[in-house]
Amino acid sequence: MNSEELDVLRKQVDEINEKILHLISERGRLVQKIGKLKHAQGINRFDPERERVMLDRLLSLNKGPFKDATIEHIFKEIFKAALELQESDQKSEMLFSRKNRKENTVVSVKGETFGDGKPHFIFGPCSVESYEQTEAVAKAVKEKGLKLFRGGAFKPRTSPYDFQGLGFEGLKILREIADKYDLAVVSEIVNPAHMEEALEYVDVIQIGARNMQNFELLKEAGRVRKPVLLKRGLAATIEEFLYAAEYILSQGNSQIILCERGIRTFERATRNTLDISAVPVLKQETHLPVIVDVTHSTGRRDLLIPAAKAALAIGADGVMAEVHPNPSVALSDARQQMDLDQFSVFMEEMEKFTKNYL
């Protein structure tokens, strides 16, 4: 074979490559249209029966020189790429998507504006146990010039025999003390039926890790017009976390604060494993503000300050942590809550850190 003949053959291959590219691109555009129709009709994108029918037809038409296994492999890769294209299109259409909304969503509560580029803090006891216990923490929070006060009135616990919270009595205590000290209440709601009544007492609705995929609760939170603090589930992927936020957004409530609170792994040195890389991923993927719960992610008082510094350094919009007047007698999460003196040290360290590094 001379060089001229080789050049001719190579030119023919180049022309076929261009035709293949054109056909694959055209196929991709058709697949995108199919994906949009399926999404509108609530049909799963991946249809294994349809894929098998297409492959069988192609194999029946195969006359060589490629073996059937090679043809099947090539087209499976094409089908896989098409599915990824559909998924990418759907994600970009999601209300949480940064592609859908370029500018940051800001969530304002009592003068604290999450998403404004400044660090914000949420503190309070794990559980509301009594008026006196709750007020002691609220007083300390107020003295630090802070505005957001958390406390658990409904407590979903692993054991049914553990303290489950004071319920609406706890919410009433939170509201009364918050009004006294000019604070905003952040508290978890666990039952969709409680949502309307709870709005009387709560400024920010918290949806905890165990309820991240309580879809009826998410939808109910989406129907109200108060901010929602949504925690990542114990073993939830970032994608699952964002889809949980989409449930709220789809009902019309865009005032969502995402909270990374650690995920369950094989590691036992900490209560959970703080997925610190989730913060920049979430900030890239979504326009919603992101905070970090350093108490539940570490489960250790001695790690709260470095974990909080790491969270702020990597771009979190805020930090949440738990404080108790006497953690040793706390009815829940005794080992991980700061006492009032430790809270003072924590805030001193945060002030130094934000002044020198942020």
C-alpha positions, 0 to 999 in steps of 0.5 A: 500500500503506497502513501497516497492510498493510505491518505485516501483511506485515512480521509475516508475514516475522518469523514466517517468520524465526522458523520458518527459525531454528527449522528451521536450529537443528533441522538443526544438532542433526541434523548434530551427531548425524551428525558424532558418528556419522561420527567414531565410524566414522572417516568424513570429515565432508565428503562432496562427493557427498552435498552435490551430491545435496542441492543438485541435489534442492533446485534441482529443487524451486525454483519461484522467485522466487529463481534457482537460483544464489541457492538454491545459494549460500544452501544452500552457506553452510548446509552450510559452517556445519554442517561448522564446527559438526561440527568445533567439536564434535569439537575440544571432545571432543579430549583436548588441548582446554581445553574437555575439561579446564579446569585446566592439566596439570602435568608434573613432572621432577626437581622442575621443574613445567611448568604451575605458572606459573613459568618453567623452563629446558632446556639442553644441547648440540645433539649429544652428541659426547664424554663431555668435551664433554657433561660440561662443559655439564652441569657449567655447567647444574648450577652454575646450579641447573638440573635439565633437561639436553638432548642429541641422541644420534639426530640426524635431519639434512637431509643424509645425510652430516652427523653423525647422532649417537652413538645409544645410546652417546650416550644412555649418556653422557647418563645417566651424566653426568646421574646424576653431576650429578643432572640429568634427561635430555631426548633425542630418539628417532626410531625407534619400535623404540628406545623401550623401550630408550631409556627406560633412559636418558631422563627426557623423550622428545623428538619433534623437528620432523621427526618431529611427524607420525611417527604410529607414533612418536607412538603409541609415545610415548603407550604409555610413562609418561614425559613427552614433549616434542613439537616443532612441525613445520617447516611445521605449523599449530597444528591439526596440532601439536595433533592430533599431541599427540592421538595421544600422549594417545589412547594414555594418556600425558597428560604432554606438553610442547608446544614452539614452535620456529619455522616455515619461512617466506620470511624468511631473517634467522633460521633459522626464524620464531618464531611467538610468537603460537602460545604464547597460542593454544596456552595458550588451546586446550589445557591442556598446558604450552608452552615455546619453543626459542629456538635453533632458532627464531632460529638466531642466538646474538645473538637468544637473550636477546630471544627468550627474554624475549619467550617468557616475557613472552607466557606460555610455561612455559619456554625451551629453548636449546643450549650447547656448550663450543666452538661453533666446532668443534661437529659440528652447529648450530655457529652457533647454540649459546652457549658457556659464557660466553654461557650465564652471561650468558643466565642472568643476563639471565633472572634479572633479567627474571623478577625484574623483570617476571614 
